Amino acid sequence: VMGGNPAENHPVGFRFVMEAKRKRKAKLVVVDPRFNRTAAVADSYTPMRSGTDMAFLGVVIHHAIDKKLYHEDYV
């Protein structure tokens, strides 16, 4: 989750995230400058400075391309 707080803003939909954590061992990662309700239940909370989100996403995309962590036919 990045740039949002679904636990607070979309509680009905967020229950599916919590169900996936419990039943399927899904990991919830929150990247946000603010510690919020979603971050409180996350497996990993990564705070970042405001305005650095595009640099962070660039690193994520670069990592996915380098490690071939994408569906090549789709891209």
Secondary structure, 3 states (H helix, E strand, C coil): CECCCHHHHCHHHHHHHHHHHHHHCCCCEEECCCCCHHHHCCCEEECCCCCCHHHHHHHHHHHHHHCCCCCCCCC
